[in-house]
């Protein structure tokens, strides 16, 4: 009985360590991708491509409101590149 409990504890520890390492790698790789993207993709590149609306009934005021809402929610980090109606 003691051998079975010891084996179960070993499997638990190895499993938890594996999950921790995989999640740690996901966080590290995600942060690396964000930093590389921010380094090589400047704001000037984003400003050159103005937001476009594919829906003919979208007024300029509605587009401006959407852009303003995105800037407020994302603290100026998010950019609207395309607006479509679903």
N, C-alpha and C positions, 0 to 999 in steps of 0.2 A: 504494500500500500504506500509506503514511504517513497519507494522508487517511482511509482506512478505520479505522485504529487510533485516530486522533484522534476520529472520530465515535463509535466504540465507547466510548471513555473519557468523552466528553461524555454519552452516554446513561447510562452507569454512574453518573456523578456526579449527574445529574438524578434518576435513579431512587432512589438511596440517600438523597438529600436529601428527596425526596417521602415515602419511607417513614418517615424520621426525623420529619418534620413531622407526619404523620398519627398516628404513635404518641405523639408529644408532646401533640397535641391530645386524644387518648384519655385520657392520664394527667391532664391538666389538667381536662378536663370531668368525669372520674370523681371527682377530689378535690373539685371544686366541688359535685357532686351529694351527696357524703357530708357535706360541711360544712353545706349548706343543710338536708339531712334531719336532721342532729343538732341544728341550731339550732331548728327548728320542731317537732320530734317529741321531746318530753321523756320522761323516765323515768316520770313520773306517768301519762302516757297509756298507756304500756306496762303499768304495774302494775295499772291498772284492768281490763284484759282479762286475766284469769287464764288460764293454760294449760288447755286442755280436751282431753280424750281422747275420740275417737269410737269407741273400741274398748271394749266392755263388760268384757272380761276384764283390762284394764289396772288393776293395783292402785295404790293411792296410793304405795306404796313404789317401784314401778317408775317412776312419774311423777316422784317426787322424785329418783330416781337419774339419770334422763335430764336433768332440770333441772340437777342438780349437775354432771354431766359436761359439759354445754354451757357452764356458767359457768366451769368450770376450763379448758376448751380455748380459750374465747374471751376469757379474762381478764376476765370480768364484762361484756363488751360485747354478747354474744349473748343473745337472749331466746327462750324456747320459747313459741310462740303456738298450735301445734296439733300433736297427736300422732296419727298414723294408722299402721295396720298394712298392710304391703304384701305 
